[in-house]
């Protein structure tokens, strides 16, 4: 089904989606992942001390 949907979409939309995905992946690999101690830290309310 996914293959059918992909063949029916406009190539421009697919190219934009692929480009955004590549840029986001490169950002994660080269910027966020090496700095995981100081970037993209997700905390829950119970993790924070009062």
mmCIF entry with sequence, helices, sheets and N, C-alpha, C, O atoms, coordinates in Angstrom:
data_MODEL
# 
_entry.id   MODEL 
# 
_entity.id                         1 
_entity.type                       polymer 
_entity.pdbx_number_of_molecules   1 
# 
_entity_poly.entity_id                      1 
_entity_poly.type                           'polypeptide(L)' 
_entity_poly.nstd_linkage                   no 
_entity_poly.nstd_monomer                   no 
_entity_poly.pdbx_seq_one_letter_code       
;(UNK)(UNK)(UNK)(UNK)(UNK)(UNK)(UNK)(UNK)(UNK)(UNK)(UNK)(UNK)(UNK)(UNK)(UNK)(UNK)
(UNK)(UNK)(UNK)(UNK)(UNK)(UNK)(UNK)(UNK)(UNK)(UNK)(UNK)(UNK)(UNK)(UNK)(UNK)(UNK)
(UNK)(UNK)(UNK)(UNK)(UNK)(UNK)(UNK)(UNK)(UNK)(UNK)(UNK)(UNK)(UNK)(UNK)(UNK)(UNK)
(UNK)(UNK)
;
_entity_poly.pdbx_seq_one_letter_code_can   XXXXXXXXXXXXXXXXXXXXXXXXXXXXXXXXXXXXXXXXXXXXXXXXXX 
_entity_poly.pdbx_strand_id                 A 
# 
loop_
_entity_poly_seq.entity_id 
_entity_poly_seq.num 
_entity_poly_seq.mon_id 
_entity_poly_seq.hetero 
1 1  UNK n 
1 2  UNK n 
1 3  UNK n 
1 4  UNK n 
1 5  UNK n 
1 6  UNK n 
1 7  UNK n 
1 8  UNK n 
1 9  UNK n 
1 10 UNK n 
1 11 UNK n 
1 12 UNK n 
1 13 UNK n 
1 14 UNK n 
1 15 UNK n 
1 16 UNK n 
1 17 UNK n 
1 18 UNK n 
1 19 UNK n 
1 20 UNK n 
1 21 UNK n 
1 22 UNK n 
1 23 UNK n 
1 24 UNK n 
1 25 UNK n 
1 26 UNK n 
1 27 UNK n 
1 28 UNK n 
1 29 UNK n 
1 30 UNK n 
1 31 UNK n 
1 32 UNK n 
1 33 UNK n 
1 34 UNK n 
1 35 UNK n 
1 36 UNK n 
1 37 UNK n 
1 38 UNK n 
1 39 UNK n 
1 40 UNK n 
1 41 UNK n 
1 42 UNK n 
1 43 UNK n 
1 44 UNK n 
1 45 UNK n 
1 46 UNK n 
1 47 UNK n 
1 48 UNK n 
1 49 UNK n 
1 50 UNK n 
# 
_struct_asym.id          A 
_struct_asym.entity_id   1 
# 
loop_
_struct_conf.conf_type_id 
_struct_conf.id 
_struct_conf.pdbx_PDB_helix_id 
_struct_conf.beg_label_comp_id 
_struct_conf.beg_label_asym_id 
_struct_conf.beg_label_seq_id 
_struct_conf.pdbx_beg_PDB_ins_code 
_struct_conf.end_label_comp_id 
_struct_conf.end_label_asym_id 
_struct_conf.end_label_seq_id 
_struct_conf.pdbx_end_PDB_ins_code 
_struct_conf.beg_auth_comp_id 
_struct_conf.beg_auth_asym_id 
_struct_conf.beg_auth_seq_id 
_struct_conf.end_auth_comp_id 
_struct_conf.end_auth_asym_id 
_struct_conf.end_auth_seq_id 
_struct_conf.pdbx_PDB_helix_class 
_struct_conf.details 
_struct_conf.pdbx_PDB_helix_length 
HELX_P HELX_P1 AA1 UNK A 2  ? UNK A 8  ? UNK A 2  UNK A 8  1 ? 7  
HELX_P HELX_P2 AA2 UNK A 11 ? UNK A 27 ? UNK A 11 UNK A 27 1 ? 17 
HELX_P HELX_P3 AA3 UNK A 28 ? UNK A 32 ? UNK A 28 UNK A 32 3 ? 5  
HELX_P HELX_P4 AA4 UNK A 33 ? UNK A 35 ? UNK A 33 UNK A 35 5 ? 3  
HELX_P HELX_P5 AA5 UNK A 45 ? UNK A 47 ? UNK A 45 UNK A 47 5 ? 3  
# 
_struct_conf_type.id          HELX_P 
_struct_conf_type.criteria    ? 
_struct_conf_type.reference   ? 
# 
loop_
_atom_site.group_PDB 
_atom_site.id 
_atom_site.type_symbol 
_atom_site.label_atom_id 
_atom_site.label_alt_id 
_atom_site.label_comp_id 
_atom_site.label_asym_id 
_atom_site.label_entity_id 
_atom_site.label_seq_id 
_atom_site.pdbx_PDB_ins_code 
_atom_site.Cartn_x 
_atom_site.Cartn_y 
_atom_site.Cartn_z 
_atom_site.occupancy 
_atom_site.B_iso_or_equiv 
_atom_site.pdbx_formal_charge 
_atom_site.auth_seq_id 
_atom_site.auth_comp_id 
_atom_site.auth_asym_id 
_atom_site.auth_atom_id 
_atom_site.pdbx_PDB_model_num 
ATOM 1   N N  . UNK A 1 1  ? 0.827  -1.184 0.000  1.00 0.00 ? 1  UNK A N  1 
ATOM 2   C CA . UNK A 1 1  ? 0.000  0.000  0.000  1.00 0.00 ? 1  UNK A CA 1 
ATOM 3   C C  . UNK A 1 1  ? 0.876  1.253  0.000  1.00 0.00 ? 1  UNK A C  1 
ATOM 4   O O  . UNK A 1 1  ? 0.599  2.215  -0.717 1.00 0.00 ? 1  UNK A O  1 
ATOM 5   N N  . UNK A 1 2  ? 1.925  1.230  0.804  1.00 0.00 ? 2  UNK A N  1 
ATOM 6   C CA . UNK A 1 2  ? 2.821  2.395  0.846  1.00 0.00 ? 2  UNK A CA 1 
ATOM 7   C C  . UNK A 1 2  ? 3.450  2.649  -0.520 1.00 0.00 ? 2  UNK A C  1 
ATOM 8   O O  . UNK A 1 2  ? 3.567  3.795  -0.951 1.00 0.00 ? 2  UNK A O  1 
ATOM 9   N N  . UNK A 1 3  ? 3.849  1.585  -1.192 1.00 0.00 ? 3  UNK A N  1 
ATOM 10  C CA . UNK A 1 3  ? 4.414  1.731  -2.529 1.00 0.00 ? 3  UNK A CA 1 
ATOM 11  C C  . UNK A 1 3  ? 3.439  2.372  -3.497 1.00 0.00 ? 3  UNK A C  1 
ATOM 12  O O  . UNK A 1 3  ? 3.829  3.210  -4.310 1.00 0.00 ? 3  UNK A O  1 
ATOM 13  N N  . UNK A 1 4  ? 2.179  1.987  -3.418 1.00 0.00 ? 4  UNK A N  1 
ATOM 14  C CA . UNK A 1 4  ? 1.155  2.579  -4.279 1.00 0.00 ? 4  UNK A CA 1 
ATOM 15  C C  . UNK A 1 4  ? 0.994  4.067  -3.985 1.00 0.00 ? 4  UNK A C  1 
ATOM 16  O O  . UNK A 1 4  ? 0.927  4.888  -4.900 1.00 0.00 ? 4  UNK A O  1 
ATOM 17  N N  . UNK A 1 5  ? 0.935  4.399  -2.710 1.00 0.00 ? 5  UNK A N  1 
ATOM 18  C CA . UNK A 1 5  ? 0.773  5.811  -2.328 1.00 0.00 ? 5  UNK A CA 1 
ATOM 19  C C  . UNK A 1 5  ? 1.961  6.631  -2.827 1.00 0.00 ? 5  UNK A C  1 
ATOM 20  O O  . UNK A 1 5  ? 1.782  7.729  -3.354 1.00 0.00 ? 5  UNK A O  1 
ATOM 21  N N  . UNK A 1 6  ? 3.172  6.099  -2.663 1.00 0.00 ? 6  UNK A N  1 
ATOM 22  C CA . UNK A 1 6  ? 4.362  6.832  -3.112 1.00 0.00 ? 6  UNK A CA 1 
ATOM 23  C C  . UNK A 1 6  ? 4.378  7.039  -4.623 1.00 0.00 ? 6  UNK A C  1 
ATOM 24  O O  . UNK A 1 6  ? 4.878  8.057  -5.102 1.00 0.00 ? 6  UNK A O  1 
ATOM 25  N N  . UNK A 1 7  ? 3.839  6.090  -5.371 1.00 0.00 ? 7  UNK A N  1 
ATOM 26  C CA . UNK A 1 7  ? 3.807  6.261  -6.827 1.00 0.00 ? 7  UNK A CA 1 
ATOM 27  C C  . UNK A 1 7  ? 2.755  7.273  -7.260 1.00 0.00 ? 7  UNK A C  1 
ATOM 28  O O  . UNK A 1 7  ? 2.830  7.798  -8.371 1.00 0.00 ? 7  UNK A O  1 
ATOM 29  N N  . UNK A 1 8  ? 1.781  7.554  -6.410 1.00 0.00 ? 8  UNK A N  1 
ATOM 30  C CA . UNK A 1 8  ? 0.712  8.485  -6.771 1.00 0.00 ? 8  UNK A CA 1 
ATOM 31  C C  . UNK A 1 8  ? 1.002  9.923  -6.357 1.00 0.00 ? 8  UNK A C  1 
ATOM 32  O O  . UNK A 1 8  ? 0.312  10.841 -6.803 1.00 0.00 ? 8  UNK A O  1 
ATOM 33  N N  . UNK A 1 9  ? 2.003  10.133 -5.519 1.00 0.00 ? 9  UNK A N  1 
ATOM 34  C CA . UNK A 1 9  ? 2.314  11.477 -5.044 1.00 0.00 ? 9  UNK A CA 1 
ATOM 35  C C  . UNK A 1 9  ? 3.122  12.258 -6.079 1.00 0.00 ? 9  UNK A C  1 
ATOM 36  O O  . UNK A 1 9  ? 3.784  11.686 -6.944 1.00 0.00 ? 9  UNK A O  1 
ATOM 37  N N  . UNK A 1 10 ? 3.046  13.563 -5.962 1.00 0.00 ? 10 UNK A N  1 
ATOM 38  C CA . UNK A 1 10 ? 3.806  14.454 -6.818 1.00 0.00 ? 10 UNK A CA 1 
ATOM 39  C C  . UNK A 1 10 ? 5.291  14.345 -6.481 1.00 0.00 ? 10 UNK A C  1 
ATOM 40  O O  . UNK A 1 10 ? 5.653  14.317 -5.305 1.00 0.00 ? 10 UNK A O  1 
ATOM 41  N N  . UNK A 1 11 ? 6.146  14.285 -7.485 1.00 0.00 ? 11 UNK A N  1 
ATOM 42  C CA . UNK A 1 11 ? 7.587  14.140 -7.253 1.00 0.00 ? 11 UNK A CA 1 
ATOM 43  C C  . UNK A 1 11 ? 8.180  15.326 -6.497 1.00 0.00 ? 11 UNK A C  1 
ATOM 44  O O  . UNK A 1 11 ? 9.143  15.161 -5.748 1.00 0.00 ? 11 UNK A O  1 
ATOM 45  N N  . UNK A 1 12 ? 7.624  16.504 -6.680 1.00 0.00 ? 12 UNK A N  1 
ATOM 46  C CA . UNK A 1 12 ? 8.121  17.682 -5.963 1.00 0.00 ? 12 UNK A CA 1 
ATOM 47  C C  . UNK A 1 12 ? 7.910  17.523 -4.460 1.00 0.00 ? 12 UNK A C  1 
ATOM 48  O O  . UNK A 1 12 ? 8.797  17.839 -3.668 1.00 0.00 ? 12 UNK A O  1 
ATOM 49  N N  . UNK A 1 13 ? 6.752  17.040 -4.074 1.00 0.00 ? 13 UNK A N  1 
ATOM 50  C CA . UNK A 1 13 ? 6.466  16.821 -2.650 1.00 0.00 ? 13 UNK A CA 1 
ATOM 51  C C  . UNK A 1 13 ? 7.396  15.759 -2.073 1.00 0.00 ? 13 UNK A C  1 
ATOM 52  O O  . UNK A 1 13 ? 7.888  15.911 -0.955 1.00 0.00 ? 13 UNK A O  1 
ATOM 53  N N  . UNK A 1 14 ? 7.638  14.700 -2.810 1.00 0.00 ? 14 UNK A N  1 
ATOM 54  C CA . UNK A 1 14 ? 8.542  13.655 -2.342 1.00 0.00 ? 14 UNK A CA 1 
ATOM 55  C C  . UNK A 1 14 ? 9.972  14.172 -2.208 1.00 0.00 ? 14 UNK A C  1 
ATOM 56  O O  . UNK A 1 14 ? 10.676 13.814 -1.264 1.00 0.00 ? 14 UNK A O  1 
ATOM 57  N N  . UNK A 1 15 ? 10.400 15.008 -3.145 1.00 0.00 ? 15 UNK A N  1 
ATOM 58  C CA . UNK A 1 15 ? 11.747 15.564 -3.093 1.00 0.00 ? 15 UNK A CA 1 
ATOM 59  C C  . UNK A 1 15 ? 11.914 16.481 -1.882 1.00 0.00 ? 15 UNK A C  1 
ATOM 60  O O  . UNK A 1 15 ? 12.944 16.431 -1.211 1.00 0.00 ? 15 UNK A O  1 
ATOM 61  N N  . UNK A 1 16 ? 10.919 17.312 -1.596 1.00 0.00 ? 16 UNK A N  1 
ATOM 62  C CA . UNK A 1 16 ? 10.971 18.182 -0.413 1.00 0.00 ? 16 UNK A CA 1 
ATOM 63  C C  . UNK A 1 16 ? 11.027 17.353 0.863  1.00 0.00 ? 16 UNK A C  1 
ATOM 64  O O  . UNK A 1 16 ? 11.812 17.647 1.765  1.00 0.00 ? 16 UNK A O  1 
ATOM 65  N N  . UNK A 1 17 ? 10.204 16.330 0.936  1.00 0.00 ? 17 UNK A N  1 
ATOM 66  C CA . UNK A 1 17 ? 10.175 15.475 2.117  1.00 0.00 ? 17 UNK A CA 1 
ATOM 67  C C  . UNK A 1 17 ? 11.508 14.765 2.301  1.00 0.00 ? 17 UNK A C  1 
ATOM 68  O O  . UNK A 1 17 ? 12.026 14.698 3.415  1.00 0.00 ? 17 UNK A O  1 
ATOM 69  N N  . UNK A 1 18 ? 12.060 14.242 1.231  1.00 0.00 ? 18 UNK A N  1 
ATOM 70  C CA . UNK A 1 18 ? 13.358 13.566 1.309  1.00 0.00 ? 18 UNK A CA 1 
ATOM 71  C C  . UNK A 1 18 ? 14.456 14.545 1.726  1.00 0.00 ? 18 UNK A C  1 
ATOM 72  O O  . UNK A 1 18 ? 15.310 14.204 2.544  1.00 0.00 ? 18 UNK A O  1 
ATOM 73  N N  . UNK A 1 19 ? 14.440 15.748 1.173  1.00 0.00 ? 19 UNK A N  1 
ATOM 74  C CA . UNK A 1 19 ? 15.437 16.752 1.521  1.00 0.00 ? 19 UNK A CA 1 
ATOM 75  C C  . UNK A 1 19 ? 15.383 17.155 2.989  1.00 0.00 ? 19 UNK A C  1 
ATOM 76  O O  . UNK A 1 19 ? 16.414 17.261 3.653  1.00 0.00 ? 19 UNK A O  1 
ATOM 77  N N  . UNK A 1 20 ? 14.185 17.376 3.480  1.00 0.00 ? 20 UNK A N  1 
ATOM 78  C CA . UNK A 1 20 ? 14.018 17.752 4.892  1.00 0.00 ? 20 UNK A CA 1 
ATOM 79  C C  . UNK A 1 20 ? 14.479 16.612 5.802  1.00 0.00 ? 20 UNK A C  1 
ATOM 80  O O  . UNK A 1 20 ? 15.113 16.850 6.830  1.00 0.00 ? 20 UNK A O  1 
ATOM 81  N N  . UNK A 1 21 ? 14.159 15.382 5.422  1.00 0.00 ? 21 UNK A N  1 
ATOM 82  C CA . UNK A 1 21 ? 14.572 14.221 6.214  1.00 0.00 ? 21 UNK A CA 1 
ATOM 83  C C  . UNK A 1 21 ? 16.089 14.077 6.230  1.00 0.00 ? 21 UNK A C  1 
ATOM 84  O O  . UNK A 1 21 ? 16.667 13.762 7.270  1.00 0.00 ? 21 UNK A O  1 
ATOM 85  N N  . UNK A 1 22 ? 16.735 14.299 5.106  1.00 0.00 ? 22 UNK A N  1 
ATOM 86  C CA . UNK A 1 22 ? 18.198 14.207 5.036  1.00 0.00 ? 22 UNK A CA 1 
ATOM 87  C C  . UNK A 1 22 ? 18.840 15.296 5.882  1.00 0.00 ? 22 UNK A C  1 
ATOM 88  O O  . UNK A 1 22 ? 19.776 15.014 6.630  1.00 0.00 ? 22 UNK A O  1 
ATOM 89  N N  . UNK A 1 23 ? 18.366 16.521 5.785  1.00 0.00 ? 23 UNK A N  1 
ATOM 90  C CA . UNK A 1 23 ? 18.928 17.625 6.566  1.00 0.00 ? 23 UNK A CA 1 
ATOM 91  C C  . UNK A 1 23 ? 18.741 17.370 8.062  1.00 0.00 ? 23 UNK A C  1 
ATOM 92  O O  . UNK A 1 23 ? 19.669 17.590 8.840  1.00 0.00 ? 23 UNK A O  1 
ATOM 93  N N  . UNK A 1 24 ? 17.577 16.918 8.471  1.00 0.00 ? 24 UNK A N  1 
ATOM 94  C CA . UNK A 1 24 ? 17.321 16.630 9.885  1.00 0.00 ? 24 UNK A CA 1 
ATOM 95  C C  . UNK A 1 24 ? 18.211 15.497 10.379 1.00 0.00 ? 24 UNK A C  1 
ATOM 96  O O  . UNK A 1 24 ? 18.718 15.550 11.499 1.00 0.00 ? 24 UNK A O  1 
ATOM 97  N N  . UNK A 1 25 ? 18.402 14.483 9.561  1.00 0.00 ? 25 UNK A N  1 
ATOM 98  C CA . UNK A 1 25 ? 19.268 13.364 9.947  1.00 0.00 ? 25 UNK A CA 1 
ATOM 99  C C  . UNK A 1 25 ? 20.716 13.802 10.089 1.00 0.00 ? 25 UNK A C  1 
ATOM 100 O O  . UNK A 1 25 ? 21.392 13.406 11.038 1.00 0.00 ? 25 UNK A O  1 
ATOM 101 N N  . UNK A 1 26 ? 21.193 14.607 9.167  1.00 0.00 ? 26 UNK A N  1 
ATOM 102 C CA . UNK A 1 26 ? 22.569 15.114 9.255  1.00 0.00 ? 26 UNK A CA 1 
ATOM 103 C C  . UNK A 1 26 ? 22.756 15.999 10.489 1.00 0.00 ? 26 UNK A C  1 
ATOM 104 O O  . UNK A 1 26 ? 23.796 15.938 11.145 1.00 0.00 ? 26 UNK A O  1 
ATOM 105 N N  . UNK A 1 27 ? 21.765 16.809 10.802 1.00 0.00 ? 27 UNK A N  1 
ATOM 106 C CA . UNK A 1 27 ? 21.807 17.652 11.994 1.00 0.00 ? 27 UNK A CA 1 
ATOM 107 C C  . UNK A 1 27 ? 21.924 16.791 13.256 1.00 0.00 ? 27 UNK A C  1 
ATOM 108 O O  . UNK A 1 27 ? 22.688 17.107 14.167 1.00 0.00 ? 27 UNK A O  1 
ATOM 109 N N  . UNK A 1 28 ? 21.159 15.709 13.291 1.00 0.00 ? 28 UNK A N  1 
ATOM 110 C CA . UNK A 1 28 ? 21.212 14.819 14.451 1.00 0.00 ? 28 UNK A CA 1 
ATOM 111 C C  . UNK A 1 28 ? 22.565 14.110 14.538 1.00 0.00 ? 28 UNK A C  1 
ATOM 112 O O  . UNK A 1 28 ? 23.157 14.031 15.614 1.00 0.00 ? 28 UNK A O  1 
ATOM 113 N N  . UNK A 1 29 ? 23.052 13.595 13.407 1.00 0.00 ? 29 UNK A N  1 
ATOM 114 C CA . UNK A 1 29 ? 24.298 12.828 13.416 1.00 0.00 ? 29 UNK A CA 1 
ATOM 115 C C  . UNK A 1 29 ? 25.503 13.703 13.754 1.00 0.00 ? 29 UNK A C  1 
ATOM 116 O O  . UNK A 1 29 ? 26.355 13.302 14.547 1.00 0.00 ? 29 UNK A O  1 
ATOM 117 N N  . UNK A 1 30 ? 25.581 14.894 13.160 1.00 0.00 ? 30 UNK A N  1 
ATOM 118 C CA . UNK A 1 30 ? 26.790 15.697 13.308 1.00 0.00 ? 30 UNK A CA 1 
ATOM 119 C C  . UNK A 1 30 ? 26.728 16.752 14.404 1.00 0.00 ? 30 UNK A C  1 
ATOM 120 O O  . UNK A 1 30 ? 27.772 17.267 14.807 1.00 0.00 ? 30 UNK A O  1 
ATOM 121 N N  . UNK A 1 31 ? 25.541 17.093 14.900 1.00 0.00 ? 31 UNK A N  1 
ATOM 122 C CA . UNK A 1 31 ? 25.462 18.121 15.947 1.00 0.00 ? 31 UNK A CA 1 
ATOM 123 C C  . UNK A 1 31 ? 24.886 17.585 17.253 1.00 0.00 ? 31 UNK A C  1 
ATOM 124 O O  . UNK A 1 31 ? 25.521 17.697 18.302 1.00 0.00 ? 31 UNK A O  1 
ATOM 125 N N  . UNK A 1 32 ? 23.699 17.008 17.198 1.00 0.00 ? 32 UNK A N  1 
ATOM 126 C CA . UNK A 1 32 ? 23.046 16.586 18.438 1.00 0.00 ? 32 UNK A CA 1 
ATOM 127 C C  . UNK A 1 32 ? 23.684 15.345 19.063 1.00 0.00 ? 32 UNK A C  1 
ATOM 128 O O  . UNK A 1 32 ? 23.902 15.309 20.274 1.00 0.00 ? 32 UNK A O  1 
ATOM 129 N N  . UNK A 1 33 ? 23.979 14.348 18.269 1.00 0.00 ? 33 UNK A N  1 
ATOM 130 C CA . UNK A 1 33 ? 24.495 13.102 18.822 1.00 0.00 ? 33 UNK A CA 1 
ATOM 131 C C  . UNK A 1 33 ? 25.842 13.277 19.526 1.00 0.00 ? 33 UNK A C  1 
ATOM 132 O O  . UNK A 1 33 ? 26.009 12.737 20.620 1.00 0.00 ? 33 UNK A O  1 
ATOM 133 N N  . UNK A 1 34 ? 26.810 14.003 18.960 1.00 0.00 ? 34 UNK A N  1 
ATOM 134 C CA . UNK A 1 34 ? 28.073 14.183 19.674 1.00 0.00 ? 34 UNK A CA 1 
ATOM 135 C C  . UNK A 1 34 ? 27.936 15.021 20.951 1.00 0.00 ? 34 UNK A C  1 
ATOM 136 O O  . UNK A 1 34 ? 28.799 14.944 21.826 1.00 0.00 ? 34 UNK A O  1 
ATOM 137 N N  . UNK A 1 35 ? 26.898 15.796 21.071 1.00 0.00 ? 35 UNK A N  1 
ATOM 138 C CA . UNK A 1 35 ? 26.702 16.673 22.227 1.00 0.00 ? 35 UNK A CA 1 
ATOM 139 C C  . UNK A 1 35 ? 25.533 16.205 23.089 1.00 0.00 ? 35 UNK A C  1 
ATOM 140 O O  . UNK A 1 35 ? 24.822 17.028 23.666 1.00 0.00 ? 35 UNK A O  1 
ATOM 141 N N  . UNK A 1 36 ? 25.330 14.903 23.179 1.00 0.00 ? 36 UNK A N  1 
ATOM 142 C CA . UNK A 1 36 ? 24.147 14.401 23.864 1.00 0.00 ? 36 UNK A CA 1 
ATOM 143 C C  . UNK A 1 36 ? 24.140 14.669 25.362 1.00 0.00 ? 36 UNK A C  1 
ATOM 144 O O  . UNK A 1 36 ? 23.094 14.534 25.997 1.00 0.00 ? 36 UNK A O  1 
ATOM 145 N N  . UNK A 1 37 ? 25.275 15.043 25.947 1.00 0.00 ? 37 UNK A N  1 
ATOM 146 C CA . UNK A 1 37 ? 25.297 15.389 27.369 1.00 0.00 ? 37 UNK A CA 1 
ATOM 147 C C  . UNK A 1 37 ? 24.724 16.775 27.639 1.00 0.00 ? 37 UNK A C  1 
ATOM 148 O O  . UNK A 1 37 ? 24.266 17.056 28.746 1.00 0.00 ? 37 UNK A O  1 
ATOM 149 N N  . UNK A 1 38 ? 24.747 17.643 26.623 1.00 0.00 ? 38 UNK A N  1 
ATOM 150 C CA . UNK A 1 38 ? 24.298 19.014 26.844 1.00 0.00 ? 38 UNK A CA 1 
ATOM 151 C C  . UNK A 1 38 ? 23.156 19.456 25.925 1.00 0.00 ? 38 UNK A C  1 
ATOM 152 O O  . UNK A 1 38 ? 22.591 20.530 26.127 1.00 0.00 ? 38 UNK A O  1 
ATOM 153 N N  . UNK A 1 39 ? 22.815 18.662 24.939 1.00 0.00 ? 39 UNK A N  1 
ATOM 154 C CA . UNK A 1 39 ? 21.750 19.022 24.000 1.00 0.00 ? 39 UNK A CA 1 
ATOM 155 C C  . UNK A 1 39 ? 20.679 17.944 23.974 1.00 0.00 ? 39 UNK A C  1 
ATOM 156 O O  . UNK A 1 39 ? 20.946 16.769 24.226 1.00 0.00 ? 39 UNK A O  1 
ATOM 157 N N  . UNK A 1 40 ? 19.474 18.367 23.667 1.00 0.00 ? 40 UNK A N  1 
ATOM 158 C CA . UNK A 1 40 ? 18.342 17.474 23.485 1.00 0.00 ? 40 UNK A CA 1 
ATOM 159 C C  . UNK A 1 40 ? 18.125 16.609 24.730 1.00 0.00 ? 40 UNK A C  1 
ATOM 160 O O  . UNK A 1 40 ? 17.926 15.398 24.636 1.00 0.00 ? 40 UNK A O  1 
ATOM 161 N N  . UNK A 1 41 ? 18.168 17.248 25.880 1.00 0.00 ? 41 UNK A N  1 
ATOM 162 C CA . UNK A 1 41 ? 17.934 16.565 27.144 1.00 0.00 ? 41 UNK A CA 1 
ATOM 163 C C  . UNK A 1 41 ? 16.450 16.683 27.467 1.00 0.00 ? 41 UNK A C  1 
ATOM 164 O O  . UNK A 1 41 ? 15.922 17.785 27.620 1.00 0.00 ? 41 UNK A O  1 
ATOM 165 N N  . UNK A 1 42 ? 15.798 15.559 27.567 1.00 0.00 ? 42 UNK A N  1 
ATOM 166 C CA . UNK A 1 42 ? 14.371 15.540 27.845 1.00 0.00 ? 42 UNK A CA 1 
ATOM 167 C C  . UNK A 1 42 ? 14.188 15.192 29.322 1.00 0.00 ? 42 UNK A C  1 
ATOM 168 O O  . UNK A 1 42 ? 14.664 14.158 29.789 1.00 0.00 ? 42 UNK A O  1 
ATOM 169 N N  . UNK A 1 43 ? 13.502 16.059 30.041 1.00 0.00 ? 43 UNK A N  1 
ATOM 170 C CA . UNK A 1 43 ? 13.243 15.805 31.451 1.00 0.00 ? 43 UNK A CA 1 
ATOM 171 C C  . UNK A 1 43 ? 11.750 15.749 31.696 1.00 0.00 ? 43 UNK A C  1 
ATOM 172 O O  . UNK A 1 43 ? 10.964 16.431 31.040 1.00 0.00 ? 43 UNK A O  1 
ATOM 173 N N  . UNK A 1 44 ? 11.386 14.931 32.643 1.00 0.00 ? 44 UNK A N  1 
ATOM 174 C CA . UNK A 1 44 ? 9.996  14.836 33.060 1.00 0.00 ? 44 UNK A CA 1 
ATOM 175 C C  . UNK A 1 44 ? 9.839  15.620 34.351 1.00 0.00 ? 44 UNK A C  1 
ATOM 176 O O  . UNK A 1 44 ? 10.816 15.801 35.078 1.00 0.00 ? 44 UNK A O  1 
ATOM 177 N N  . UNK A 1 45 ? 8.642  16.089 34.652 1.00 0.00 ? 45 UNK A N  1 
ATOM 178 C CA . UNK A 1 45 ? 8.466  16.888 35.879 1.00 0.00 ? 45 UNK A CA 1 
ATOM 179 C C  . UNK A 1 45 ? 8.980  16.203 37.144 1.00 0.00 ? 45 UNK A C  1 
ATOM 180 O O  . UNK A 1 45 ? 9.511  16.875 38.029 1.00 0.00 ? 45 UNK A O  1 
ATOM 181 N N  . UNK A 1 46 ? 8.834  14.882 37.248 1.00 0.00 ? 46 UNK A N  1 
ATOM 182 C CA . UNK A 1 46 ? 9.312  14.206 38.450 1.00 0.00 ? 46 UNK A CA 1 
ATOM 183 C C  . UNK A 1 46 ? 10.840 14.107 38.517 1.00 0.00 ? 46 UNK A C  1 
ATOM 184 O O  . UNK A 1 46 ? 11.402 13.812 39.572 1.00 0.00 ? 46 UNK A O  1 
ATOM 185 N N  . UNK A 1 47 ? 11.519 14.359 37.364 1.00 0.00 ? 47 UNK A N  1 
ATOM 186 C CA . UNK A 1 47 ? 12.984 14.350 37.355 1.00 0.00 ? 47 UNK A CA 1 
ATOM 187 C C  . UNK A 1 47 ? 13.567 15.626 37.938 1.00 0.00 ? 47 UNK A C  1 
ATOM 188 O O  . UNK A 1 47 ? 14.705 15.634 38.408 1.00 0.00 ? 47 UNK A O  1 
ATOM 189 N N  . UNK A 1 48 ? 12.799 16.700 37.910 1.00 0.00 ? 48 UNK A N  1 
ATOM 190 C CA . UNK A 1 48 ? 13.297 17.990 38.387 1.00 0.00 ? 48 UNK A CA 1 
ATOM 191 C C  . UNK A 1 48 ? 13.183 18.050 39.913 1.00 0.00 ? 48 UNK A C  1 
ATOM 192 O O  . UNK A 1 48 ? 12.183 17.646 40.506 1.00 0.00 ? 48 UNK A O  1 
ATOM 193 N N  . UNK A 1 49 ? 14.242 18.570 40.513 1.00 0.00 ? 49 UNK A N  1 
ATOM 194 C CA . UNK A 1 49 ? 14.222 18.678 41.965 1.00 0.00 ? 49 UNK A CA 1 
ATOM 195 C C  . UNK A 1 49 ? 13.714 20.067 42.364 1.00 0.00 ? 49 UNK A C  1 
ATOM 196 O O  . UNK A 1 49 ? 14.017 21.065 41.709 1.00 0.00 ? 49 UNK A O  1 
ATOM 197 N N  . UNK A 1 50 ? 12.944 20.110 43.439 1.00 0.00 ? 50 UNK A N  1 
ATOM 198 C CA . UNK A 1 50 ? 12.374 21.390 43.898 1.00 0.00 ? 50 UNK A CA 1 
ATOM 199 C C  . UNK A 1 50 ? 13.326 22.106 44.801 1.00 0.00 ? 50 UNK A C  1 
ATOM 200 O O  . UNK A 1 50 ? 13.019 23.196 45.282 1.00 0.00 ? 50 UNK A O  1 
# 
